[in-house]
Amino acid sequence: MFSAGDDKQVKCWDLEQNKVIRERDSVCRVWDVCTKMQIFALTGHDNTVQFLLDQWIWTDAQVVTGSHDSTIKFWDLRYGKTMLTLTHHKKSVRAMAQHPKEHCFASASADNIKKFSLPKGEFLHNMRSQQKTIINSMAINEDGVMATGGDNGSLWLWDWKNGHNFQQAQTIVQPGSLDSEAGIYALSYDMTGTRQVTCEADKTIKMWKEDETPTPETHPLNFKPLKDIRRFKFLARPNLVAVLADGSFYRTWISQIYFGHSHTPC
């Protein structure tokens, strides 16, 4: 049984033993896999910790957490202390994603999607549009295409370099489901980066593939680079991406396969 109280905690109870076996306490915990003992309890957030990124690749031992208190914290796992706190968001940080090659990551909130550098957490820029919904998940492939899934079933695709939203898609709930069950709770790219997998509130897993037949006429793109990012140009595979004269590009995605679940996937 789960219970929620005015102390901002959600607790999981074992009714046979009549005790709490799990609780939500706004803490990021570090565990020893071998001994199953807790090493650190990283405290400092004022609300639920929603997402976590580990930065063992780029730094010695760093963890990044996003919380419903609208902050992002950088932690040093060597000492179990806070290194940096980012306060750029105004609402809950519900999703984060790290670029597979670049030293940077993006964080999503209802106010905006923001891009930061690693390991220092320097603010780079905002995405150029607002999805205007709660963003539950996001993913980035090696070609620089970022996908974000919203609570209203919207699936938006972004140019990682300049923050331009070049396509907006809407998932379709399976027959018998309510329109309110169109939320996308999780999404990821496959190993090739050309397929997307989404877990949705209507108890389905959907797979999306690239549309290899778009043209500037069928999918017009109105894009004007901002002054501070006009220097970026892009290279991409010609059979998947159309490169325009100003250096921008676009791709389209279509839904492909449905898998049924008896419970909502997450």
C-alpha positions as CSV (number, residue, x, y, z in Angstrom):
1,M,0.0,0.0,0.0
2,F,1.2,3.5,-0.8
3,S,0.4,6.6,1.2
4,A,1.1,10.3,0.7
5,G,1.2,12.9,3.5
6,D,1.5,16.6,4.1
7,D,5.2,16.1,4.8
8,K,5.8,15.7,1.1
9,Q,6.6,12.0,1.4
10,V,5.2,9.0,-0.4
11,K,5.6,5.7,1.6
12,C,5.2,2.1,0.6
13,W,3.9,-0.2,3.3
14,D,4.2,-3.9,3.9
15,L,0.8,-4.8,5.3
16,E,1.9,-8.2,6.6
17,Q,4.8,-6.7,8.6
18,N,3.0,-3.4,9.2
19,K,6.1,-1.3,8.4
20,V,7.5,1.1,5.8
21,I,9.6,-0.7,3.2
22,R,10.2,2.2,0.8
23,E,9.6,5.9,0.9
24,R,10.1,9.0,-1.3
25,D,12.2,11.4,0.7
26,S,13.8,13.8,-1.9
27,V,17.2,12.0,-1.5
28,C,19.5,10.5,-4.0
29,R,21.1,7.4,-2.5
30,V,24.4,5.7,-3.5
31,W,24.7,2.0,-2.9
32,D,27.4,-0.6,-2.9
33,V,26.3,-3.3,-5.3
34,C,28.4,-6.0,-3.6
35,T,27.5,-5.4,0.0
36,K,24.0,-3.9,-0.7
37,M,24.9,-1.2,1.8
38,Q,24.2,2.5,1.5
39,I,27.3,4.6,0.9
40,F,25.9,8.1,0.7
41,A,22.5,9.8,1.1
42,L,22.8,12.9,-1.1
43,T,20.4,15.4,0.5
44,G,19.6,18.9,-0.6
45,H,16.6,18.8,-2.8
46,D,13.3,20.1,-1.4
47,N,11.1,17.8,-3.4
48,T,11.0,14.5,-5.3
49,V,14.2,13.6,-7.3
50,Q,12.8,12.8,-10.7
51,F,15.8,12.0,-12.9
52,L,19.5,11.2,-12.6
53,L,22.5,11.3,-14.9
54,D,25.9,9.8,-14.1
55,Q,29.0,11.4,-15.5
56,W,31.7,8.8,-15.1
57,I,32.7,9.2,-18.7
58,W,33.5,12.9,-18.6
59,T,34.6,13.4,-15.0
60,D,36.0,11.4,-12.1
61,A,32.8,10.7,-10.2
62,Q,29.9,13.1,-10.8
63,V,26.1,12.6,-10.7
64,V,23.5,15.1,-11.9
65,T,20.0,15.0,-10.4
66,G,16.8,16.8,-11.5
67,S,14.0,17.4,-9.0
68,H,10.4,18.7,-8.7
69,D,11.8,21.6,-6.7
70,S,12.8,23.0,-10.1
71,T,16.6,22.7,-9.4
72,I,19.4,20.6,-10.9
73,K,22.2,19.6,-8.7
74,F,25.7,18.3,-9.4
75,W,27.2,15.9,-6.9
76,D,30.7,14.8,-6.2
77,L,30.6,11.1,-5.3
78,R,34.0,11.1,-3.8
79,Y,32.8,13.2,-0.9
80,G,29.0,12.9,-1.2
81,K,28.6,16.7,-1.4
82,T,26.9,19.2,-3.7
83,M,29.2,20.7,-6.3
84,L,26.7,23.0,-8.1
85,T,23.0,23.9,-8.1
86,L,21.3,25.2,-11.2
87,T,18.2,27.3,-10.7
88,H,17.4,28.2,-14.4
89,H,14.0,26.3,-14.4
90,K,10.9,27.7,-12.8
91,K,8.9,24.4,-12.7
92,S,9.6,20.8,-11.9
93,V,12.5,19.2,-13.8
94,R,10.9,15.9,-15.0
95,A,13.3,14.7,-17.7
96,M,17.0,14.9,-18.7
97,A,19.1,13.5,-21.4
98,Q,22.8,13.5,-22.2
99,H,24.2,13.8,-25.7
100,P,26.0,10.5,-26.6
101,K,29.1,12.3,-28.0
102,E,29.1,15.9,-26.8
103,H,29.9,17.1,-23.3
104,C,26.4,18.5,-22.6
105,F,22.9,17.6,-21.6
106,A,19.4,18.9,-21.8
107,S,16.7,19.2,-19.1
108,A,13.0,19.5,-19.6
109,S,10.4,21.3,-17.6
110,A,7.0,22.7,-18.3
111,D,8.5,26.2,-18.7
112,N,11.2,25.3,-21.3
113,I,13.8,22.8,-22.4
114,K,17.3,24.0,-21.6
115,K,20.8,22.9,-22.6
116,F,23.8,22.9,-20.3
117,S,27.5,22.0,-20.7
118,L,29.4,19.3,-18.7
119,P,31.0,19.1,-16.3
120,K,30.6,22.7,-15.2
121,G,26.9,23.1,-15.9
122,E,27.2,26.3,-17.9
123,F,23.9,27.4,-19.5
124,L,24.1,27.3,-23.3
125,H,20.6,28.2,-24.6
126,N,16.9,27.4,-24.6
127,M,15.1,25.4,-27.2
128,R,13.4,27.8,-29.5
129,S,9.8,26.6,-28.9
130,Q,7.7,25.5,-26.0
131,Q,5.9,22.1,-26.0
132,K,3.4,23.6,-23.5
133,T,2.9,20.3,-21.6
134,I,4.5,18.2,-19.0
135,I,7.5,16.5,-20.6
136,N,8.0,13.1,-19.1
137,S,10.9,11.8,-21.2
138,M,13.5,12.8,-23.8
139,A,16.3,11.1,-25.8
140,I,19.1,12.2,-28.1
141,N,20.8,10.2,-30.9
142,E,24.3,10.6,-32.3
143,D,23.0,12.6,-35.3
144,G,21.8,15.4,-33.0
145,V,18.1,14.7,-33.1
146,M,16.4,15.1,-29.7
147,A,13.0,13.7,-29.1
148,T,10.7,14.7,-26.2
149,G,7.5,13.0,-25.1
150,G,4.7,14.9,-23.5
151,D,1.9,14.1,-21.0
152,N,-0.6,15.0,-23.8
153,G,0.8,12.5,-26.3
154,S,2.8,15.0,-28.2
155,L,6.1,13.8,-29.7
156,W,8.4,16.7,-30.8
157,L,11.7,16.4,-32.6
158,W,14.4,19.0,-32.2
159,D,17.7,20.0,-33.8
160,W,20.2,19.6,-31.0
161,K,22.6,22.3,-32.2
162,N,20.3,25.2,-32.7
163,G,17.2,24.3,-30.6
164,H,14.8,24.4,-33.6
165,N,11.7,22.2,-33.4
166,F,11.4,20.8,-36.9
167,Q,8.6,18.3,-36.4
168,Q,5.6,17.8,-34.2
169,A,3.8,14.4,-34.0
170,Q,0.8,13.2,-32.0
171,T,0.5,9.7,-30.8
172,I,-2.8,7.8,-31.3
173,V,-4.3,5.9,-28.5
174,Q,-5.4,2.3,-29.1
175,P,-9.1,1.6,-29.5
176,G,-11.0,1.5,-26.3
177,S,-8.7,3.9,-24.5
178,L,-9.5,7.4,-23.3
179,D,-8.1,10.5,-25.0
180,S,-6.4,11.3,-21.7
181,E,-4.4,8.1,-21.9
182,A,-2.3,9.4,-24.7
183,G,0.6,10.4,-22.5
184,I,4.2,9.3,-23.4
185,Y,6.0,8.2,-20.2
186,A,9.3,7.0,-21.6
187,L,11.1,7.0,-25.0
188,S,14.4,5.8,-26.3
189,Y,16.4,5.3,-29.5
190,D,17.5,1.9,-30.6
191,M,21.2,1.2,-31.2
192,T,21.1,2.6,-34.8
193,G,19.5,5.9,-33.8
194,T,17.0,5.5,-36.6
195,R,14.1,4.0,-34.5
196,Q,12.3,5.4,-31.5
197,V,10.5,3.3,-28.9
198,T,7.8,5.0,-26.7
199,C,6.0,3.7,-23.6
200,E,2.6,5.2,-23.3
201,A,-0.3,5.6,-20.9
202,D,-2.7,3.5,-23.1
203,K,-0.7,0.4,-22.1
204,T,1.2,0.2,-25.5
205,I,4.7,0.3,-26.7
206,K,5.0,2.1,-30.0
207,M,7.9,2.0,-32.4
208,W,8.6,4.9,-34.8
209,K,10.7,5.0,-37.9
210,E,12.1,7.7,-40.2
211,D,10.1,8.7,-43.2
212,E,12.7,8.4,-46.0
213,T,10.6,10.3,-48.6
214,P,10.3,13.9,-47.3
215,T,11.0,16.9,-49.5
216,P,11.0,20.6,-48.9
217,E,7.7,20.8,-50.7
218,T,5.9,18.1,-48.6
219,H,7.5,19.3,-45.3
220,P,8.4,23.0,-45.6
221,L,10.7,24.3,-42.9
222,N,10.7,28.0,-41.8
223,F,13.9,28.4,-40.0
224,K,16.0,31.5,-39.3
225,P,19.1,30.9,-37.2
226,L,19.6,33.0,-34.1
227,K,22.6,35.4,-34.2
228,D,24.5,33.5,-31.6
229,I,24.1,30.1,-33.2
230,R,24.3,30.9,-36.9
231,R,27.8,29.7,-37.2
232,F,26.7,26.0,-36.9
233,K,26.5,23.9,-40.0
234,F,25.4,20.3,-40.1
235,L,26.3,17.1,-41.8
236,A,24.0,14.1,-42.0
237,R,23.3,11.0,-44.0
238,P,21.7,12.0,-47.3
239,N,19.2,9.1,-47.4
240,L,17.8,10.1,-44.1
241,V,18.1,13.9,-43.9
242,A,17.5,16.7,-46.3
243,V,20.1,19.5,-45.8
244,L,18.8,23.0,-46.7
245,A,20.8,26.0,-48.0
246,D,21.0,27.7,-44.6
247,G,22.5,24.7,-43.0
248,S,19.4,23.4,-41.3
249,F,17.9,20.0,-41.7
250,Y,14.8,18.1,-41.1
251,R,13.5,14.5,-40.8
252,T,10.1,13.1,-40.4
253,W,9.0,10.1,-38.3
254,I,6.0,7.8,-38.6
255,S,4.6,5.3,-36.1
256,Q,5.2,1.7,-37.1
257,I,4.4,-1.0,-34.5
258,Y,2.1,-1.4,-31.5
259,F,2.6,-3.8,-28.6
260,G,-0.1,-4.4,-26.0
261,H,0.4,-4.3,-22.2
262,S,-2.0,-5.2,-19.4
263,H,-0.6,-2.3,-17.4
264,T,0.9,1.1,-18.3
265,P,4.6,0.7,-19.3
266,C,7.0,3.1,-17.7
